[in-house]
Each structure stands twice: as C-alpha cells, then as structure tokens.
Amino acid sequence: MLTVMQIFAFFFLGVTVIFMPTYLQQKDAFHMGAATAGLYAGLMVVVAGVAGTVLGGIVADSWHKRFAGAHIFICGVGFFLGAIFFALAMLSRDFMIFSLFLFLTLFCVNIYNGPAAAATQQIVSPGLRASALALSLVIAHFFGDAFAPSIVGTVTSYLDPTHGQHFFLNNAGQDLRLSLLAFCPLALLLAGLVGMWGARFSAADQKHP
C-alpha cells in the first residue's frame, strides 16, 4: 500500500514538475515569462516542500507514540487535502488565490517525504531496509511519473481543437487546466485513500517484519 500510494503521488508530482511552469506562461493563464515562471515554481516547491517535509516528520513521530499507523496515515491525509487544494488552485483565475492554494497543495503533498520512508523501514527487517526503500521507490517512479507527463501531454493536445496551435501560440492554458484537473486531483485523492486505508494494517506489519 505504501508503494501504491506513492505511485499515485508521483504521478501528480511528475506532471506538475513538467507542466506547471508551462501553464504559468500561457496567455490565457498567467502569461509569465519563462524565467519568472521557473523561479516562481522553484520557490514554491522549495519553500512549501521544506515546510511540509519538516512538519510532516514531526507530527508523524508525535502521533506514532499513540497510533502505530501514524506514519502512513498522515501521508494519506496530506495527499487527500492536497487533492482539494490543487483543484481549488486550478479553478482560480486570480493569481494570489492560485498561489495560496498551490502553496497549500505542495505543503500537504510533501508531508509524505519523511513518514513514508519511516513507514517502509518499520515493516521490514533491519537487514532489508535499504533494499526495501530502494525497490519501493523504483516501482513507484516507474509506474507513477515515468509516463505521467506523456499521458497528460497527449490528453492536453487532444483537448486542443486546433491540434497543437494553442501551444504554438502560447495559448494552451485552458487545455492544460482541464487536463490537470482531470488527472491530478484524482491521483492525489487515490493516494490519500490508499494511505489512510493502509494505516489499518501498519501495526500488525510492524510486529512481524
């Protein structure tokens, strides 16, 4: 369940890393320059990511004292909230509101970083911890973000009635918005549900690594 959760999460992360700067540059989105869009996206990822990672680790460790499945459960909660915030961000045409909800999305999504790694190591024997984490990440990346940008890019082109001219004219914001709304909130919602459901089995798995 940890691996499946991360597959859906990496789908979202792979898509947003590739397409968010492009979306920001479209004339019918926020019409940023390439350098400004890259700087904006980078700062969002770093600031929100660091904050989410640190807080996620602290809260998960604190909850773990009372609930054995806390590490994977808080991952699920973060992804579930991230799905809501991302949908609100993409539905907003106001830049400040968009920025607020995008920040909250990235904050919530990055809560998983520490707790997911800890949860993986808790359910395997000490001699397999590095191998288990490595295998889990390889599988999650392969099925999660390896093909995600191609899928979203293909759907975005299909949504363009001019068959690619919107991208050529830097006017593909609406196409990207619809495509991102179709895939990303759903991916995060599924990651959240799998994580929260998986917490039910964590206590038993930790007793028999």
Solvent accessible surface area in square Angstrom, and as a share of the most:
residue,aa,sasa,rsa
1,M,100,0.44
2,L,18,0.09
3,T,33,0.19
4,V,67,0.38
5,M,0,0.00
6,Q,5,0.02
7,I,34,0.17
8,F,59,0.25
9,A,0,0.00
10,F,7,0.03
11,F,31,0.13
12,F,0,0.00
13,L,37,0.18
14,G,11,0.11
15,V,0,0.00
16,T,11,0.06
17,V,100,0.57
18,I,93,0.47
19,F,23,0.09
20,M,10,0.04
21,P,31,0.20
22,T,41,0.24
23,Y,0,0.00
24,L,0,0.00
25,Q,46,0.21
26,Q,6,0.03
27,K,114,0.48
28,D,50,0.26
29,A,22,0.17
30,F,38,0.16
31,H,113,0.50
32,M,29,0.13
33,G,44,0.42
34,A,70,0.54
35,A,87,0.67
36,T,77,0.45
37,A,0,0.00
38,G,38,0.37
39,L,118,0.59
40,Y,34,0.13
41,A,15,0.11
42,G,34,0.32
43,L,99,0.49
44,M,24,0.11
45,V,74,0.42
46,V,91,0.52
47,V,82,0.47
48,A,0,0.00
49,G,9,0.08
50,V,91,0.52
51,A,39,0.30
52,G,0,0.00
53,T,46,0.27
54,V,84,0.48
55,L,82,0.41
56,G,1,0.01
57,G,22,0.21
58,I,107,0.54
59,V,38,0.22
60,A,0,0.00
61,D,81,0.42
62,S,47,0.31
63,W,91,0.32
64,H,57,0.25
65,K,176,0.75
66,R,186,0.68
67,F,85,0.35
68,A,33,0.26
69,G,1,0.01
70,A,0,0.00
71,H,7,0.03
72,I,8,0.04
73,F,63,0.26
74,I,10,0.05
75,C,1,0.01
76,G,0,0.00
77,V,42,0.24
78,G,1,0.01
79,F,0,0.00
80,F,68,0.28
81,L,70,0.35
82,G,0,0.00
83,A,6,0.05
84,I,82,0.42
85,F,44,0.18
86,F,0,0.00
87,A,25,0.19
88,L,73,0.36
89,A,0,0.00
90,M,0,0.00
91,L,114,0.56
92,S,14,0.09
93,R,158,0.58
94,D,71,0.37
95,F,68,0.29
96,M,141,0.63
97,I,83,0.42
98,F,0,0.00
99,S,14,0.09
100,L,100,0.50
101,F,41,0.17
102,L,5,0.03
103,F,64,0.27
104,L,52,0.26
105,T,0,0.00
106,L,14,0.07
107,F,41,0.17
108,C,8,0.05
109,V,0,0.00
110,N,21,0.11
111,I,18,0.09
112,Y,23,0.09
113,N,53,0.27
114,G,32,0.31
115,P,1,0.01
116,A,2,0.02
117,A,31,0.24
118,A,34,0.27
119,A,3,0.03
120,T,8,0.05
121,Q,63,0.28
122,Q,47,0.21
123,I,52,0.26
124,V,31,0.18
125,S,40,0.26
126,P,97,0.61
127,G,74,0.71
128,L,102,0.51
129,R,100,0.37
130,A,84,0.65
131,S,69,0.45
132,A,22,0.17
133,L,42,0.21
134,A,53,0.41
135,L,111,0.55
136,S,10,0.06
137,L,62,0.31
138,V,97,0.56
139,I,60,0.31
140,A,0,0.00
141,H,80,0.36
142,F,107,0.44
143,F,130,0.54
144,G,1,0.01
145,D,35,0.18
146,A,56,0.43
147,F,112,0.47
148,A,0,0.00
149,P,30,0.19
150,S,75,0.48
151,I,77,0.39
152,V,0,0.00
153,G,18,0.17
154,T,95,0.55
155,V,43,0.25
156,T,0,0.00
157,S,50,0.32
158,Y,184,0.70
159,L,66,0.33
160,D,1,0.01
161,P,100,0.63
162,T,58,0.34
163,H,164,0.73
164,G,26,0.25
165,Q,89,0.39
166,H,38,0.17
167,F,66,0.28
168,F,161,0.67
169,L,98,0.49
170,N,47,0.24
171,N,58,0.30
172,A,0,0.00
173,G,0,0.00
174,Q,73,0.33
175,D,7,0.04
176,L,0,0.00
177,R,9,0.03
178,L,80,0.40
179,S,0,0.00
180,L,0,0.00
181,L,43,0.21
182,A,60,0.46
183,F,55,0.23
184,C,0,0.00
185,P,21,0.13
186,L,96,0.48
187,A,7,0.06
188,L,0,0.00
189,L,62,0.31
190,L,62,0.31
191,A,0,0.00
192,G,0,0.00
193,L,87,0.43
194,V,31,0.18
195,G,0,0.00
196,M,51,0.23
197,W,122,0.43
198,G,5,0.05
199,A,4,0.03
200,R,160,0.58
201,F,86,0.36
202,S,11,0.07
203,A,40,0.31
204,A,60,0.47
205,D,64,0.33
206,Q,43,0.19
207,K,154,0.65
208,H,149,0.67
209,P,87,0.54
